[in-house]
Amino acid sequence: MLDALGITHVLSVLNYPVAKDLSAYSTLQLPLQDSEDSNMLQYLPAAIKFLDGALGGAGPGQAAPGTEPEALEKVLEAPAGALPPVPAAAPGRARVLVHCQAGVSRSPTVVIGWLMHSRGLSADDATALVRRRRPCADPNEGFAAQLVLFGDMRCSLDPQHPVYRMWALEELGSRWESTGWLDPDAFGELPEGPAGMAAATAAGQTLYRCRKCRTLLATSAHVMPVEAAMGHRVFRDRNRHRRGGLPPSGGGSVEGGESCLFVAPVAWMAPTVTGVVTGKLHCPHCAARLGSFNWSGISNPQGAWVTPAFLLHAAKVDTVLPRPLEAIANVRRPFIPASTSTAPSAPASTSAPASSSSAPTPAPAASTTASTTAPAPAAAPSLPAALGKAVRRLGLGTAGPGAEEEEAGEQLPEPSLEGPDGEDQAGPASSAATGKAGAGSATTGAGAGSEGPAATSGRSLDSEPGAAGVGPSAACSVPSSSAASSSTSAWFSHLILDCDGVMVDSEAASCEALRRAILEVTGFDIPHAFPDDYVEVFGMDVRSCVAHYQQKFGKSEWGDPADVAPRVQAAKEGHYKELTAGGIRAFDGAKRLLRRALDAGIVVGVASSGAPDKIARNLASSGLAPLVPPAHVASAAHVAAGKPAPDVYLAAMRAAGCSDPRRALVVEDAVNGLMAARAAGMYCVGITNQLPASALGPWAHVVVRHLDEVDVAGLVPPAEWRQAAPPSAS
């Protein structure tokens, strides 16, 4: 009979062996079960390829007789009982038999899908066309819904389509209910190793990690788009047509409307979710509770029923975005106000005493600012109890009242304030009324009624007990105009600045580049909420960062940090260039500060933890390069140890020709950088671009909120500092 009909190809849609010998024909068998829950879509691509190969794709001269668009249109328009006859197959042309057991549901569904793909018909038109030729054709409701989805996917199988993904998950649940087990291949796999993580990042996948131990739990490829899929016909009347098995009452719901993620089952879940209907999900590494699962389903906070359900609570996972927020390299962080103990934001300068000979006419009396009671000297600065433990553990002094005992770990040593002869520079306070002899003749810090050529305003550092170590409370007063404008009156001969976070607004991009580089090289994703998670490494070079994270997270498998760091450094440079492709912005006030220094005859230099190419790019892109001689730039790449070791600042001093560190003024935004500068014996200004004054204060001599507050020509350290410096350095 097949030969009489001119059949050359046979497409069998049966889930059992075909009894007839079909060896004389070209054949394909699709093991599709006639069930509303069966995933028919997964077989359509193979069926379409087989039929196109036999009958030809769409297009003039390619389609088999009777399947051209014009012929199909005639069939659709013809009245019942007057259909045009099926044309005979031309010699040498193929004719295909598509069959199932009864020719009612499965085989018509396959033909309808082929017509939709090859002839551009809608699901309704293709179904109507098939029924014209075979009135008994009636795809079951599940197949009909899948054909609509097939049309929504542009007549192709898109595994990432939200509705298809949800449908595939339900089909997986159906298999579990039928058999009680699942093949291991049914569970999703996670990216492995540096190559896998790099591929996931390149594909734009979001990563979800255990908040406690950072173990990778899922990617965005595993997250089920519940809200996007639930309104589709595939899921309409789901409870009425629910597969046989456990009733909806066996399911659950998300408690309290908590934010959550529904995911496909992942390989690490297999030992937990097979064999039982419902239970809890725990991290495979640290056993922290992450969520729950239920093969009978869980209702999401919006009331949609997800079956089966594998749920991760958002509060238990960290979300790792594949890209930083748009223009992260150029977004200015919100201003962080200093603590209430911080002095008024007058320009950071002290009285540069002007002799009577340098001021031929009396200077007008300046109004005084409110004085602040000097704090008593302490062995270690006290920090607010509310300050994060990550900051307190950096060695920033002793935590204030209320700090947890478990956070009182080993701390870094306090900065040495000893002078060249071993004398403690934070010694007894000098008289507030009589200043000590310094670079010029000393003057009195009188009140509002003071007048005469030596009268100055504000609070002098000479009057602060232990002023060299009190940070933000060491406020400075505005110098007399003659002292501020005269380059010969400047105490500091050199201004040395950190680059990232001080001169240019690049810290966020630099941190993100570091995260990506470590992820690319090691496969481990460091905590990356900016700026909180980076406080511990602000100011460090890549070598120190790698060593820090290796020790903190116990990553001994990384090997020697000295071997890993060069690869991380190379990767970081590439990511940093990508992140800052739109340009790098100089902080407001950076150019003005550099020009003020140069106008006063002060030599400018840079001491940065960045690589030389990165420093040069930052300065060039921000427009600061013409103000900084390239020979005066020092990189941590050229010294034995990065910040908080003093090496890079000592190298910057040598490059800039500074022989006395107490004549060098440093501006830093990071605790590690301030520690490095103080270890080198320099005078430090901390700027709150990244951290609050309460964090910088214990290591900075002065804390400012803006670069315009740094009066480099008028800033004068306390008398103890000036007296400790060699006379030849003036």
N, C-alpha and C positions, 0 to 999 in steps of 0.2 A: 504493500500500500504506500509506503514512504517513497519507493521508487516511482510509483505511478504519479505521485504528487510532485515529483521532481525535487524531493528533499535532499539537500547536500550537507546540511549542518543540523545538529540536534543539541538544544540547550535544555537540560533536565534540571528542574527546580524541585529536588526531592532530598529528604534527609535519610534515605535508605538506598541500598544498591538498586540499580536499574536491572530488571530481569531480562530484558531483550538484548540480544547481541547487536551492538551498534558499532562494531569495529569497522564497518565499511563507510562510516560517516565521520565527519569532524564533530567532536563532541566536547561539551563542557557540562559539569554537574555542580550545582550550587546546593550545599546541604542546609537549606533554609527550612525551618519548621513553621507550619501554618499556625502561628500563635500571635496574638496581639502584642505580646511582649518581646517577640523575636526582633533582632536587629537586622532588618532587611537591607538597610542602607549600606552596610559593610560589604554586601555582595554586588551591589549595583555597578561599581566601576568595572569589575571583571566581566559582568554580563554585557555592559555597553561596549567594551573593547571587543568581545567576541562577536557581537552582532554587527558592529561597524566593520570589523574585518571581513565578515561574510557579505554584508549587504552594501557596504560603502558608506562613508560619512555623508553628511548633508552637503548639498551643492549640486548644481546642474551636471548631468552626465555621470554622477557617482552613485546616486541612490538606486536601489532596486526598483523594478517596475511596480507601480502602485504605492510607493512610499515617498514619491516626490511631494514637496509642499502643495503643488497644485492638485495632485490626485487626492491627497488627504483632505484638502479643503472641500473637494467635491463630495467626498464621503460624508463629511460633517453636514453639508448643506442638503444632501439628498433626503427626500422624505422616506419614512420607514417603508420597507417593502420594495423600494425602487433603488437600491444601492447598486452602483456600478459593479460589474463582475471583477473578481480578482484576476488580474492579467496573468497569463501564463509566463513562466520563467523563460527568458530568452536563452537560446543555446549558450552554454558556457557560463550562465549567470547562476548565482547561488540562491537557494531558498532554504529558510530556516524554520524548523519546528521548535517551538517553545512550549514545554508541557510540564505539568505537575501531576498530582494524583487525580484531581477532578477537573482541572482547567478552570477553576472558579476564582481562586484568590491569589496563589503564589505566581503562577505563570502570567496572568494578566498584569499583575503588579510590575513584574520585570519588563514587560513590553511597554507599559505606560511610562516607566522610568526612562526607557530607551527613546521613546518618542519625545519626551520632554527634553532630553539632552541633545538628541540628534536633529530634531525638527523644530525646536524652539517653542513647543506647545506648553500651555499651563497644565497643571495637574487635572483641572476639571475638563479642559478640552481634550487632553490625551485619554482620559477615562471615557469620555463620551464617544470618542472615535473607536476605542476598542469595543465598547458595548454595542456600537453599530454593527460591527462584524460578529461579535459574540455576546449576545444579550445576557447570558448568564454570568458574565464577568462581574465579580463583586469582591474586590480586595477587602480583607477584614479591616476593622476600624483602626487598628494599630498601623497596618500597612498604608492605609489612606492618609493618616496623619503624617507618616514618614515621607510620603510623596509630596505633601505640602511643604514639609521641611526641606526636601530635596530641591524644590523650586526656590525656596528662600535662600538656599546655599548656591544659587545660580547653576543648578543642575550639575553639581559636582559634590564630592565628599570632602567637606572641610572639617577635619578633626578638632579644630579650635573653635568652631562655631558654638556659641553658648548653649543653644538648645540641643545640638547633637551631643555635646559633652554630658549634659544632664540625662539625656536619653540613654547614652551608653552606660552611665552610672546605674540607672534603674535596671538596665538589662543585666548588669553585673549582679545586682541584688537578686534578680530573678533566678539567676544561675545558682547563687548561694542558697536560696530557699529551696530550690529543687534538689540540690545534691548535698548541701550541708558543708561543702568545702569549695575552695577555689584553687586553680592552678597558680603557682607562684608568679607566673608571667602576667597574671592579672593585676598585680600590684605595681604601682608606679615606682620608677627608679629616680634617685637623686643624682645630681651631677657630682662626680668624684674627681679629686685631685685638682691641681692647678689648671690643667687643660679643660676639664669639665666646668670648673667655676668660670674660667675665662669665656668659654662658649656661652654659658648661661648669661653672663653679663653682656656679652656682645649681642645676644638675642633680646636684650631688654627685659629679662625676667627679674621680677622682684623676689627676694629671698626672705624666708621666714625662719628665724632662729629661736631656740630656747632662750628666754630672757635670763635664765640663771647661769647656764653653762655655754651658751652660744652654739650649741649643736644645730646643724642644719636640719630642719624638719620638713620643709616643703618649699616649693617655688610657686610663682604665679601660674605656672602651667598646671599645677595640681588644684588650685582653688576653683571651686565650682561656682559659676555665675548664676546663683539661684534666682535673684530678682529679674535678671535679663531673660530667663528662660520660662518662668512659671506661667506667663500669659499665653504661651503658644498652644496651638491645637493639640500637639502631642500630649500635653499634660492636662487637657480639659477633661472634666469629669473623672479625674484620676481615682477618686475613692469609689465611684460607681463601677469602674472597670478594673479595679485593683486586682492584681494577680492573686491566685489562691494562696493562702498561707496565713500568717499572723495578721490579725485585724489592726486597724489604726490605733485602737486603744493600747496596743503593745508598745507604742512609741512614746516620745517625750516631747519636751519643749525647752527652749532656752530660758533659763531663770532670769526674771527681772529685766528682760529686754537687753541683756548684756551684749555688747559688741562681740562678734565671733566670726570665724571663718569656717565655711564648709569646704572640705577638701576631698579629693579622691583618695582611696586607700593607698598608702605608700608602703614600701617594702618593710620599713621598720615596725609597722603596725601588725604585720602578719601573725606573729606569735600571740598577740593579744586578741585580735578580732575574729579569728577563725575558731569555730566550735561553740561559741556563745552568741546569744542574741544581742546583748547590751553590756556595756561596761565602761570603765574609765580609760583614758589615754594618758600615758606617762612618758616623759622623755626617755629615750633609750639609753642615754648616757648618765644623767644625774637623777633620774626617776622622779623629777618634779612633775606634778600633775599639770596636764596641758588642756584637757577637755574630756570628751566622751564620744561614744559611738552607739548606734542602734540600727540594726538591720531592718527594723520595722519602721524607722523614720523618726525624725525630730522636727518639730515646728520651729521655724526661725522667728526672730522678733517681729517680723511683719506678718506672720501668720501663714506663710507658705510652707507646705509639707515637703520635706526633703527625704527621699527614700532611695537607698539607705543613707544614713547620715554619719559623717565622721567630722567632728566639730573640734576646733581649736579656739580657746578663748583668747581674744586679742590682748588681754592684759597679761597673758603668759608668754607671749612671743614678741620678739623685736622684728620690725619690718625694715628690710635693707633694700633701699631703692637702687636700681641699676644706674641711675644718673642722679647727680645732685639737683637741687631745685634750680629752676631756670636762672641763668646769669648769677650763679652762686658766687662766682669770683668777683663780681662787681656790686654785690648787695652790701650796703652798710648796715652793720648790726645796730640794734637799738642802743641808745646811750644808757650806761649803767651808772646810776648815781653813786657818788662816794658816800662813805659812812658819815654820820653826823659829826664825828670828831675831826673830819677833814677841814682844813683851814679854808677861808674864803678864796674863791677862784681868781685871785689877783695874779698877775704875771709872776712866774716862779723866779723871783730874784730877791736878793738881800741888799741891804744898804751897801753900796759901794762908796765907802767914805771919801768924800772930796775934801782936800785940804783947802785952807782959806786962800791960798795963792792961786788955786785953780778956779776959784769962784770970786771974781772981783766985786760982784754985786751980791747983796744978800738974797738967798733963795727964799721964796715965799714959804710960809709955814704950811705944811700939808696936814690935812685932818687925819687923825689916827684911826686905825681900825680897832675893833674890839679885841682886847687881849684875851688870851686863853691861859688858864692855869697850867703850868708845866707839869707833866706827869712825873711821878717818882720813877727813878731808874729801876729797871727790873732785869732779872737774869735772862728772861726770854719774853718776847712780846706775847700778849694774850690775844687770841682770836675769838670772834663771836662764836657762840655755841651753835648757831644756825648755819655756819659755814659748812659746806659739804665735806664729808670725811676724806674724799679724794684730795681736797685742797689741804686739809689739816695734816694729812700724812706726808705731805711734801717736806715737812720740817719747818713749817712757818711759825714755830713757837708752840706754846701750850694752849690747848683748846680751852675755851672759856667754860664757865659753870654750865652744867647740864649736858656736857658731852658724854657720850657713852663710853664706858670703861673699855669695851672691846675695841674701840678705835684708838686707844692710847698705845699704838705700836711704836716700834723703834723709829726715831726721827733723825733727820739729818742734823749735823752740828750747826750751831748758830754761827753767823759770819764773824770773822775776827775783826775787831776794831783797833787792833794794836798798830802803833806807828812803827817807823823803821827801827826805833830803839826798844821796842817791846812795851812801850807805855800805852796803857788803855786810853783810847781817844774819847770814850764816853765817860769822862771823868766828872768831877764836881762842876756844877754850873757856875758860870761867872755872874757877876752882878748884872741885874737887868738895867740898872741905871748907868753903869759905866762899862763901855765896851773895851775889849782888849785890843792892843796894838796889832794891826794886820798889815794888809798891803798898803794902806794909806793911814792917815791919822785917824784915830778912833773918835767916835762921836757918841753923844748921849742919845738914848732912845727915849726922849722926853715926850710928854703928852701934847695935847692940842695947843697948849700955850707956849711951846718951845718955838724959838725963832732964831734967826741968824744963819750964817753960811753953813754951819754944821748940822742944822736941824734936819731930821729925816722922819719919815712916817712909817707906821706899821711895826711889826714885830721882827726883830733881828734874830737870826739863828744863833748869834753870840749869846743870847739870853736864854737859850733852851738847854735845860739839863739833859745831858746825853743826846744832844741833837743829832749826832751822826747816826743814830739807829732808831729813831722814833717814827720814821715814815711819814704818813700823811699829816701828823701833827707838827712836823717841821716846816711850817709855812714860811714864806719869804716875803719881804717887803719890797716896795717899788723903790729903786735907787733914785738919787737926785739926777736931774736931767743931764748935768755935766758929766757925771760918772757914766751914765748909760750910753751917752753918745761918744765917749772917748774910747778908742780901741786900746789905748795904753792902760786904762783902768780895769780892763777885763782880767779877772783872776784866772779863768780857764784859757789855756792856749790851744786846746783841741776839743772838738765835738765829734764823738763817735756814736753812731746810731745803729741799732738793729734794723734790718730791712723789712721782712714780712711782719705786718701788724703794727709797725711804727711809721715807716715811710710810705709803704704802699698797702692798700687794702686787699691783701692776697692770702690772709691766713686761712680763710674758709676753703679756698681752692687748694691750698697747699695741704691741708689736712685731708681733704677728700682724695687728692692724688696719692697721698701716703696710704690711705685705706685701700684704694684700688690696687696699688702696687703690691702691698703685702698679700692681698687676696689673690692676685695673679700669680705671685711667686710661691706662696705657701699653701694656698687654698683655705686660709683662715681669715674670717672677716672680723676685724676688730670692732669694738663698740665705737659708734661714730656720731652720736648726737653732738652737734656743734653748738657752743664750745665746751660744754660740760665734760664730755668724754675725753677731750684732748688736753685738759688742764695739766695732767701729769707729764705730758710730753711737749708742751709749748716751749719753744726755744731749743729743743734738742735737735741734733743732726740725725740722719737716717740710721747710722750705726747705733746710736744710743737708743733710738726708738725701737729698732728690731730687738735689741737686747732687753729692753724694758718689757715689751709684749711677750717675748719668749719666756722670761722669768715669771711674769704675772699670770700667764695662762698655762704654764708648765709644758710648753711646746719644745721638749728636748729633741723631738724628731727633726726639727729645723736644722740642727747641726750648729756649727760655730757661727755666731752672728757676723764675724768678720768675713765669712764666705757668702753669707746670705745677703748682707747689706749692699754689695755692689750690684747685684741683680735687682734688688728692690729700688735702689737709687736710679738705675737705668729705666726701669718701668715707671717710676714716679715722674721722671722728667717728661716722658711721653704723655702721660695722663695730664700733667700740669699744663703742658702746651695746649692740649685739647680743651681743657677747662677754661683757659684764659685766652682762647683764640679771639675773643671779642675785645681784648685790651685789658690793661691793668691800670687801676686808678690810684693816683697818689692821694694820701689822706689830706684833707683840708688843713692848711697850715704848714705842710712839709716844705714847700718851696720857700715860703716866707721865713721859716726857721733857718734853712740853709743860707739864704741870702743875708739874713741878719748876722749870722756867724761869719760869713766871708767878708761882709762890709766892716766887721769889727777886727779883721785880721786873724780870725780863728781858723785853724786848719780843720777840714772836715774829712771824716773817714767812716767806713762801714765795717761792722763785724757781724756776719750772718752765718747761721747754720746751713743755709742753702748752698747748692752747688754753684760754682763760678758762673756757668752759663745761665742758670736761673737768676742769679743776682743781676747779671748784666741785662737780661731780658726785662726784669722788673723795672730797673732804673730807666732803660730806654723807652719801654712802653708807657711808663708813667710820666715821662718828660723830665725826670730828675737827673738823668745822666750828665748833662752839661755842668751840673753843680757839684759833682763828686768826681775827683780825679781817679781814674781806673787803678792807678798804682796804690791808692789808699784804701782799697777794698780787700778785706780778709775773709776767707771762707773756711768753714770747719773742715772742708775736704783737704785742706793743706796743713792741718795740725794733727797732733797725736790724739787728742781727746776733744770732743765737742762740749758744748755747754751741758751741765753747769761747771765744768772745768774752765779755768781762766784762759786756756791756750789761745782761743780765737781772738780774745780782746788784747792779749799781749802781742799777738801777731799784728793786729790792727794798729797798735801803738807804734810798733817798729816800722810798719809800712808808712805811717803818717809822720814819722820823725819825732815822736813824743818820748822823752827820756824820763819824765816824772809822771807816774800814773795819777797823782793827786792834782795834776793840772789838766786831766782829761775828764770831760763831762760825758756821761753815757745816758742815752735815752732808750729804755726797754719797755716791752709790754708783757714780758713773761717772767715768772719766778725763776726759772732756770737761767735765763739771761741775766737777771739781776744778781743771782748768786755768782755767776761767772765774773761779772764786772767787779763785784765787791771783792772776790777772791784775788782779782788782779790789782786791787788797791785803788779803784777809781770811784769817783763821786757819781751817784746814780739817781736818775729821775725815772720814776715809773709812770706810765701813761695808761689810763683805764680804757684802752680800745677793746680789750678782750676780757680782762678780769677786773673785779671791783677793787677799790682802794684798800679794803680790809685785807685782801689777799696780797697785794703788792707792798703795802706799808711796812711790814716787818723787814723787808729786804731793800727797800728804796729809801734814800735820804729825803727825797721829796716826791710827792705824788701829784700829778696834774691830770686834768680832764681833757685838755686840748693842747696841741703843739704851740698854739699862740701864747700859752701861759709860760713857756720856757724862754726866759730872758737870758740867753746864753752870755751876752756881754755884761749883764749886770748881776748875775747870780754870784754870790760870794758865800763860801762855806763858813761854818763857825770858826772862831778863832783857833780852837784846838787843831782843827784840820789845817788851817793856813800855817800855823807855827810849826807843824810837823814836816811841812814841805821844805826841801833844801832851798836856800836863798837864791841859788843859781837858776832855779826853775822859774823865777818870776820874770 
